[in-house]
Amino acid sequence: MNTKLKAMVVDDHPIHQTIIKQYLANKGVNATTFGNVTEALRSLQGNTYNIIFCDLQMPGKDGIDMMLLLNKHGYSGSVVFVSAMDDTIISSLTCMCRPFTFNVIGKLAKPYFEDDIDKLIACVCDKHQSKASFQKQIEVDEREFLVALAEGRVKNYYQPIVDTKSGVLVGYEALARWMHPIYGLLLPYVFLPIVEKCGLSPELFDTVFSNAIQDIKLHGIKHSISLNVAQDNLEDALFSDRFLARCSENNIDPKTFTIEITERESYSSNVNLYKNLLKLRLNGVSVSIDDFGTGSSSLEKLSQLPFNELKIDRSFIQGITTEQKDKNIVRSICGLAKSLNISIVAEGVEDEETFSLLEEYGINLAQGYFIDKPMPLEAITVLNKEKKYV
């Protein structure tokens, strides 16, 4: 284990402190223990902790108060909840902490098992080493991104989507990547704020769509391709007409494409939105609702818009092996989708155990790092010839 890691243990029970501290010492982790939140927070001044193990039930300030105060102090490491409380409480607290400055990486149930601590520390080691390997601050501006769009430096990476029963490749999701001359490959979290600020959603979609057309024509991508579309684009009265015209001009069947609308975006009834989605569906384009379950208007969208696919958000999929609440939510979503004759895609499938459960839930398709990461076209060409998926 990485001896550079430092841990904080916050628990009002001395025996529990001692047990966790000893387990951590066995992994080469230097741990400091505290009996209450006030002492623990005081220690944050001038000290850096990679991971904090925090009991939830303590007299005075409890674990919930600790989370709020950690966020207020800007703590940027990892947190583990230590508790025997009901899973619904752990799940709700995890949701509360999602926008905070730190990462909740798991829970440690009482009684403790060394293997559980081992897995948590391994996770922190991976994050710690990854962070240490790239410390350069990324500073980009609107002008740089506009130039990148104009010069063709925004490229498509493709993430495979497979059939859960056979493991056969059925399609890809096209994802934008910025090839920066200084920073190298930049992911969307870097440039999407620029896109939103400057209203560049139409330009970004046009770039990704154009890249996909060229890749189909010149490099022989034969499977379906999913394209992410902002709702602002779909409120453009001519969106579907232009989309279908470009397919016709390039002799590409519109059925090749799936349009994905992010469910997190706000929803408003709009005639152009209906018109565009209906025209696309009438011409064979699939329409998918992405990140399903994370927005406030999920059922309204399903009832009013012509979706024929939904993608269950990774936050639910990644919990089906351990969290009963997530299991029940996924079963409910799958039952709803089946009753509406809608195809289901599981996002964020990261291990074999999760993938093996998908067919049991009636999930047709899957994508995630267990299957493969997003990759450039060159890798796609090789994999089409050599690789078998799951």
Order of alpha helices (4+ residues) and beta strands (2+ residues): beta-alpha-beta-alpha-beta-alpha-beta-alpha-beta-alpha-alpha-beta-beta-beta-alpha-alpha-beta-alpha-alpha-beta-alpha-beta-alpha-beta-alpha-alpha-beta-alpha-beta-alpha
